[in-house]
Amino acid sequence: MNYLNQFLFGIYPYIALAIFFVGSLVRFDREQYTWKSESSQTLNTGMLRLGSPLFHVGILGLLFGHAAGLLTPVWVWDALGVSHTLKQLVAMTAGGVMGSMCLLGLLMLLARRFSNGRVRAQTTFKDRLVLLWLLATLLLGLSSILVSAGHLDGHMMVLLMTWAQHVVTFRGDAALFVEGAPLIFKIHLFMGMSLFVIFPFTRLVHVWSGFGAVTYLARAYQLVRSR
């Protein structure tokens, strides 16, 4: 086996996940005042009003779509009568729609952030890194759809699903399933995994708070009495 392939797709996923979880926990424990989205809405609304919803809806759709598509066992789709070709077509269509929404929103946010002097002055290196990393990852993902369109047998999709499922179930052979994958898929996977590495050190940590807000709906009522 290629040792670089083994490291990137057999070992690096666990390094990325360890940094993601431990880094987030340490930051929440030690630097809670930095745990925020650092919104620049008060500086300039501009394209934020449209760009932000497009970006967030698109990226959440991609996040849950990737999770469902990669981590649902193949036998579940087979039991439902969903062919590999059909699943690939659905994944390409949904990924294309959500990816395009996310890309449009991200481009609007980038244009706002770099064209407005007040917002640009408040933009840190970490902000630029996150935005440009997301942009590169998105462009690679959308480009991979064109590559997928050239082979609709679903074989590559099944290999990627098997790789992801073997990673999360701690099997040692995950890297084998992507060794022969097209380069664009490998770079996209690496860029996606690296987002977990930079996550705890940037404003992306506010995503945890977004998921935690769901528990608010199940919170017990507060009784407020007048004196």
Secondary structure, 3 states (H helix, E strand, C coil): CCHHHHHHHHHHHHHHHHHHHHHHHHHHHHCHHHCCCCCCCCCCCCCHHHHHHHHHHHHHHHHHHHHHHHHCCHHHHHHCCCCHHHHHHHHHHHHHHHHHHHHHHHHHHHHHHHHCHHHHHCCCHHHHHHHHHHHHHHHHHHHHHHHHCCCCCCHHHHHHHHHHHHHHCCCCCHHHHHCCCCHHHHHHHHHHHHHHHHHHHCHHHHHHHHHHHHHHHHCCCCCCCCC
